[in-house]
Amino acid sequence: MKYLASISFFILFNSCSNTQEKIRPTEQDLTESVYTSVTIQPDSLYKAYAIVAGILDKNIVEEGDVVAKDQAISQIINNTPILNSQNAKLSLDLAKENYNGSAAILSGIKEEIEAANLKFKNDSINFFRQQNLWSQSIGSKAEFDAKQLYYQLSQNNLALLINKYNQTKNQLSTSVKQAQNNYQTSLISTKNFTVKSAINGKVYALYKASGELVNTMEPVASIGSASTFIIEMLVDEVDIVKISNKQDVIITLDAYGGKVLQGEVSKIYPKKDERNQTFKVEAVFVNPPKVLYPGLSGEANIVIYKKENILTIPRSYIINNNQVKTEDGLVTITTGLENMEFVEVISGITKDTYLYKPE
């Protein structure tokens, strides 16, 4: 009976061992990566705002149009600035005419100076002639004093007119400059009612239609690069310390099925989004697909490390983080690189060790 019991136990043990799944470690290339969701956006994407509030007159471009830098996108109704600009132009023209026109004020003063200069010369001749006669005791003292008075008055009048001319010239020159500045200011004000593109790119969205109210708080359009697209990724704060520029990125987009695309990390934003506890990371395509649209979504794996021909086992065979079940019982191992499926084994077992999957 004891012999039969021993045989029965042996058969039962072998039966359990045979039915339990077992494998041996395999040598393969292993890549550790960080998984993240993906959204495609045009490079330099921004929202264009109006500087002033008003009613939208019209959108000059349509969604999908390619635009150049400083090209007009939308026009806001601006009758008042146009009238102000016209008035400023009239004031500028008047100031220029007063300064150097045919009927300029300075011309009249110049004529007065010429007349005063002739009178001064005449009075000067009469005075010095009378002074010469008086020195010879010819003529009366009253006549000499009168000639001297006329000479001094004409001299003072000439000096006053010259000062008046210089002062008037400075005032008119200043008036021209002020009118020019006012006109330029009015032109700037007029331009403020035209929303222009800040880059060479494409119009991806227009948010306002003709007749709608436009203010400075709501965007008028969305504009970005027409040919260059950025891969936006949200990385968990646990993984962000593993990310660095130039790391390879493996991308799959829903729009392209199972096609694998290559990218490279180009920018890491240092501020964490407190709402979802993630960091924004950007990458660029190595060989982008021919057709891309803003908002395309997908998945990506950012490659952290890559090793070739290393000993690996499936993650599902690990017990308590660092043990595996062998024919000799539980064995402690040292692990290294890992991904979602496999773990590198550095020591503890060999490629010939049989491992049993935990139940």
C-alpha positions as CSV (number, residue, x, y, z in Angstrom):
1,M,0.0,0.0,0.0
2,K,2.8,2.4,0.8
3,Y,4.5,1.6,-2.5
4,L,1.2,2.3,-4.4
5,A,0.8,5.6,-2.5
6,S,4.3,6.8,-3.5
7,I,3.7,6.0,-7.1
8,S,0.4,7.9,-7.0
9,F,2.1,11.0,-5.5
10,F,4.9,10.9,-8.2
11,I,2.4,10.7,-11.0
12,L,0.3,13.5,-9.5
13,F,3.4,15.8,-9.2
14,N,4.6,15.1,-12.7
15,S,1.1,15.8,-14.0
16,C,1.0,19.2,-12.3
17,S,4.5,20.1,-13.6
18,N,3.6,19.0,-17.1
19,T,0.4,21.1,-17.2
20,Q,2.1,24.3,-15.7
21,E,3.4,26.6,-18.5
22,K,7.1,27.0,-18.6
23,I,9.7,28.8,-20.8
24,R,13.3,29.6,-20.9
25,P,14.8,33.1,-21.2
26,T,15.5,34.4,-24.7
27,E,18.2,36.6,-26.1
28,Q,16.8,39.6,-28.1
29,D,17.1,43.3,-28.6
30,L,15.1,45.3,-26.0
31,T,13.9,48.8,-26.1
32,E,12.6,50.8,-23.1
33,S,10.2,53.6,-24.0
34,V,7.7,56.0,-22.6
35,Y,4.1,55.7,-23.9
36,T,2.2,58.9,-24.6
37,S,-0.8,60.1,-26.6
38,V,-0.2,62.3,-29.7
39,T,-1.8,65.3,-31.3
40,I,-0.6,66.8,-34.5
41,Q,-0.4,70.6,-34.8
42,P,1.1,73.0,-37.4
43,D,4.3,74.6,-36.4
44,S,4.1,78.2,-35.2
45,L,0.3,77.8,-34.7
46,Y,-1.2,80.9,-33.1
47,K,-4.5,82.8,-32.8
48,A,-4.8,86.2,-34.4
49,Y,-6.6,88.9,-32.4
50,A,-7.9,92.3,-33.3
51,I,-6.3,95.3,-31.6
52,V,-9.5,97.3,-31.5
53,A,-13.2,96.4,-31.0
54,G,-15.8,96.8,-33.7
55,I,-18.0,95.1,-36.2
56,L,-16.4,92.7,-38.7
57,D,-16.8,94.1,-42.2
58,K,-15.5,91.0,-44.0
59,N,-13.0,88.2,-44.0
60,I,-10.5,88.8,-46.8
61,V,-9.3,85.2,-46.9
62,E,-10.9,81.8,-46.5
63,E,-10.0,78.8,-44.4
64,G,-7.3,76.8,-46.0
65,D,-5.8,79.8,-47.9
66,V,-2.0,80.2,-47.8
67,V,-1.1,83.7,-46.6
68,A,2.1,85.8,-46.5
69,K,3.4,87.7,-43.6
70,D,1.5,91.0,-43.1
71,Q,-1.2,89.9,-45.5
72,A,-4.7,91.2,-44.5
73,I,-7.0,88.5,-43.0
74,S,-10.0,90.4,-41.7
75,Q,-11.3,94.0,-42.0
76,I,-13.2,95.7,-39.2
77,I,-15.5,98.6,-40.0
78,N,-13.5,101.8,-39.4
79,N,-15.3,104.9,-40.8
80,T,-14.2,107.2,-37.9
81,P,-10.5,106.4,-38.3
82,I,-10.7,106.9,-42.0
83,L,-12.3,110.4,-41.5
84,N,-9.7,111.2,-38.9
85,S,-7.0,110.2,-41.3
86,Q,-8.4,112.4,-44.1
87,N,-8.6,115.4,-41.7
88,A,-5.0,114.8,-40.6
89,K,-3.9,114.7,-44.3
90,L,-5.7,118.0,-44.9
91,S,-4.0,119.6,-41.9
92,L,-0.6,118.3,-43.1
93,D,-1.1,119.7,-46.6
94,L,-2.1,123.1,-45.1
95,A,1.0,123.2,-42.9
96,K,3.2,122.4,-45.8
97,E,1.6,125.1,-47.9
98,N,2.1,127.7,-45.1
99,Y,5.7,126.6,-44.9
100,N,6.9,126.5,-48.5
101,G,3.9,127.2,-50.7
102,S,3.5,130.1,-53.2
103,A,1.3,131.9,-50.7
104,A,3.5,131.1,-47.7
105,I,3.6,133.3,-44.7
106,L,7.3,133.5,-44.9
107,S,7.2,135.0,-48.3
108,G,5.3,138.0,-46.9
109,I,7.8,138.5,-44.1
110,K,10.7,138.2,-46.6
111,E,9.1,141.1,-48.6
112,E,8.8,143.2,-45.5
113,I,12.5,142.5,-44.7
114,E,13.6,143.5,-48.1
115,A,11.6,146.8,-47.8
116,A,13.0,147.4,-44.3
117,N,16.5,146.7,-45.5
118,L,16.2,149.3,-48.3
119,K,14.8,151.9,-45.8
120,F,17.6,151.0,-43.4
121,K,20.3,151.6,-46.1
122,N,18.7,154.9,-47.1
123,D,18.4,156.1,-43.5
124,S,22.0,154.9,-42.9
125,I,23.3,157.0,-45.9
126,N,21.3,160.1,-44.8
127,F,22.5,159.7,-41.2
128,F,26.2,159.3,-41.9
129,R,26.0,162.2,-44.5
130,Q,24.4,164.4,-41.9
131,Q,26.9,163.3,-39.3
132,N,29.7,164.2,-41.6
133,L,28.2,167.7,-42.2
134,W,27.5,168.2,-38.4
135,S,31.2,167.4,-37.7
136,Q,32.0,170.4,-40.0
137,S,29.4,172.5,-38.2
138,I,27.1,172.5,-41.1
139,G,23.4,172.1,-40.6
140,S,21.3,172.2,-37.4
141,K,21.4,169.9,-34.4
142,A,17.7,169.1,-34.8
143,E,18.2,167.9,-38.3
144,F,21.1,165.7,-37.2
145,D,19.0,164.2,-34.3
146,A,16.2,163.5,-36.7
147,K,18.5,161.6,-39.2
148,Q,20.0,159.7,-36.3
149,L,16.5,158.7,-35.0
150,Y,15.3,157.5,-38.4
151,Y,18.5,155.5,-38.8
152,Q,18.1,153.8,-35.4
153,L,14.4,153.1,-36.0
154,S,15.0,151.5,-39.3
155,Q,17.8,149.4,-37.9
156,N,15.6,148.2,-35.0
157,N,12.7,147.4,-37.4
158,L,15.0,145.4,-39.7
159,A,16.3,143.4,-36.7
160,L,12.7,142.8,-35.5
161,L,11.6,141.5,-38.9
162,I,14.5,139.2,-39.2
163,N,13.7,137.8,-35.7
164,K,10.0,137.5,-36.7
165,Y,11.1,135.6,-39.9
166,N,13.2,133.1,-38.0
167,Q,10.6,132.6,-35.3
168,T,7.8,132.1,-37.8
169,K,9.9,129.7,-39.8
170,N,10.6,127.6,-36.7
171,Q,6.9,127.6,-35.8
172,L,5.8,126.6,-39.3
173,S,8.4,123.9,-39.4
174,T,7.2,122.5,-36.1
175,S,3.6,122.7,-37.3
176,V,4.6,120.6,-40.4
177,K,6.3,118.0,-38.2
178,Q,3.3,117.8,-35.8
179,A,0.9,117.5,-38.7
180,Q,3.0,114.7,-40.2
181,N,3.0,112.9,-36.8
182,N,-0.7,113.3,-36.5
183,Y,-1.2,111.9,-40.0
184,Q,1.1,108.9,-39.3
185,T,-0.8,108.3,-36.1
186,S,-4.1,108.3,-37.9
187,L,-2.8,105.9,-40.5
188,I,-1.7,103.5,-37.7
189,S,-5.1,103.8,-36.1
190,T,-6.6,102.9,-39.5
191,K,-4.3,99.9,-39.8
192,N,-5.4,98.7,-36.4
193,F,-8.8,97.9,-37.9
194,T,-7.1,95.4,-40.3
195,V,-6.1,92.0,-38.8
196,K,-2.9,90.8,-40.6
197,S,-1.0,87.5,-40.6
198,A,2.2,87.5,-38.5
199,I,3.8,84.7,-40.4
200,N,3.9,83.0,-43.8
201,G,1.5,80.2,-43.3
202,K,-2.0,78.9,-43.8
203,V,-5.4,80.0,-42.3
204,Y,-6.7,77.0,-40.4
205,A,-9.8,78.7,-38.8
206,L,-11.9,81.8,-39.0
207,Y,-13.9,82.5,-35.9
208,K,-16.0,85.5,-36.9
209,A,-18.4,86.2,-39.8
210,S,-19.4,89.5,-41.4
211,G,-21.6,91.6,-39.1
212,E,-20.4,89.9,-35.9
213,L,-19.0,91.8,-33.0
214,V,-15.2,91.7,-32.7
215,N,-13.4,92.4,-29.5
216,T,-9.8,92.2,-28.2
217,M,-10.5,89.2,-26.0
218,E,-11.6,86.7,-28.7
219,P,-9.5,85.4,-31.6
220,V,-10.4,86.3,-35.2
221,A,-8.4,83.5,-36.9
222,S,-6.0,80.6,-36.3
223,I,-2.9,80.6,-38.4
224,G,0.1,78.2,-38.6
225,S,2.7,76.8,-40.9
226,A,1.4,75.3,-44.1
227,S,4.0,72.6,-44.4
228,T,5.7,71.9,-41.1
229,F,3.8,70.0,-38.4
230,I,4.7,69.4,-34.7
231,I,4.0,66.2,-32.8
232,E,2.6,67.2,-29.4
233,M,2.8,64.7,-26.6
234,L,1.7,64.7,-23.0
235,V,4.2,62.9,-20.7
236,D,3.4,61.8,-17.2
237,E,5.4,63.5,-14.4
238,V,6.8,60.1,-13.4
239,D,8.4,59.7,-16.9
240,I,9.4,63.3,-17.7
241,V,12.9,62.9,-16.1
242,K,13.7,60.2,-18.7
243,I,13.0,62.4,-21.7
244,S,15.7,64.5,-23.5
245,N,16.1,66.2,-26.8
246,K,17.0,64.1,-29.9
247,Q,15.4,60.9,-28.5
248,D,13.7,58.7,-31.2
249,V,9.9,58.7,-31.2
250,I,7.8,55.8,-32.7
251,I,4.4,57.2,-33.8
252,T,1.2,55.7,-35.0
253,L,-1.7,57.9,-36.2
254,D,-5.3,56.8,-36.2
255,A,-5.6,58.3,-39.7
256,Y,-2.8,56.1,-41.1
257,G,-3.9,52.8,-39.5
258,G,-0.9,50.7,-38.4
259,K,1.7,52.6,-40.3
260,V,4.8,53.3,-38.1
261,L,6.2,56.8,-38.4
262,Q,9.5,58.1,-37.1
263,G,10.1,61.3,-35.1
264,E,12.6,63.0,-32.9
265,V,12.1,64.9,-29.6
266,S,12.6,68.6,-30.3
267,K,11.4,70.5,-27.3
268,I,10.5,69.8,-23.6
269,Y,8.3,72.4,-21.9
270,P,9.4,72.8,-18.3
271,K,6.1,73.8,-16.7
272,K,3.7,71.0,-15.6
273,D,0.0,71.2,-16.4
274,E,-1.6,71.0,-13.0
275,R,-4.9,69.9,-14.4
276,N,-3.7,66.6,-15.7
277,Q,-0.2,66.3,-14.1
278,T,1.6,66.0,-17.4
279,F,4.4,67.8,-19.2
280,K,4.2,68.9,-22.8
281,V,6.8,67.5,-25.1
282,E,7.2,68.3,-28.8
283,A,8.8,66.2,-31.6
284,V,9.3,66.6,-35.3
285,F,8.8,64.0,-38.1
286,V,11.9,62.4,-39.7
287,N,9.9,61.6,-42.8
288,P,6.4,63.1,-42.4
289,P,3.4,61.7,-44.4
290,K,2.3,63.8,-47.4
291,V,-1.0,64.8,-45.9
292,L,-1.4,66.1,-42.3
293,Y,-4.2,68.1,-40.6
294,P,-4.3,69.9,-37.2
295,G,-5.8,67.8,-34.5
296,L,-4.9,64.3,-35.9
297,S,-4.4,62.0,-32.9
298,G,-2.5,58.8,-32.2
299,E,0.0,57.2,-29.9
300,A,3.8,57.3,-29.5
301,N,6.6,55.7,-27.7
302,I,9.6,57.8,-26.8
303,V,12.7,55.5,-26.9
304,I,14.6,55.9,-23.7
305,Y,17.2,53.1,-23.9
306,K,18.0,50.3,-26.4
307,K,20.2,47.2,-25.9
308,E,21.0,44.5,-28.3
309,N,21.2,40.7,-27.8
310,I,20.4,40.7,-24.0
311,L,18.8,38.0,-21.8
312,T,15.1,38.7,-21.3
313,I,12.0,37.1,-19.8
314,P,8.3,38.2,-20.0
315,R,7.2,40.6,-17.2
316,S,4.4,38.2,-16.3
317,Y,6.9,35.6,-15.0
318,I,8.3,37.9,-12.3
319,I,7.2,37.5,-8.7
320,N,7.6,40.1,-6.0
321,N,9.5,42.4,-8.5
322,N,12.7,40.4,-8.4
323,Q,12.0,36.6,-8.2
324,V,11.1,33.9,-10.6
325,K,9.8,30.3,-10.2
326,T,12.2,27.6,-11.4
327,E,12.6,23.9,-11.0
328,D,14.6,24.6,-7.9
329,G,11.9,26.9,-6.4
330,L,11.9,30.7,-6.2
331,V,15.1,32.3,-7.3
332,T,16.1,36.0,-6.9
333,I,17.2,37.8,-10.0
334,T,18.7,41.2,-10.9
335,T,16.8,43.1,-13.6
336,G,17.8,45.9,-15.9
337,L,16.1,47.4,-18.9
338,E,12.4,46.7,-19.3
339,N,9.4,47.6,-21.4
340,M,5.7,46.7,-21.4
341,E,6.3,43.1,-22.2
342,F,9.9,42.0,-21.4
343,V,12.5,42.5,-18.6
344,E,16.3,42.3,-18.9
345,V,17.9,39.7,-16.6
346,I,21.3,40.7,-15.5
347,S,22.0,37.8,-13.0
348,G,20.4,35.0,-11.1
349,I,19.4,32.7,-14.0
350,T,20.8,31.6,-17.4
351,K,19.3,31.1,-20.8
352,D,19.0,27.3,-20.0
353,T,16.9,27.8,-16.8
354,Y,13.3,26.8,-17.1
355,L,10.8,29.2,-15.6
356,Y,7.3,28.6,-14.6
357,K,4.5,31.1,-15.0
358,P,3.0,32.2,-11.6
359,E,-0.5,30.9,-11.1
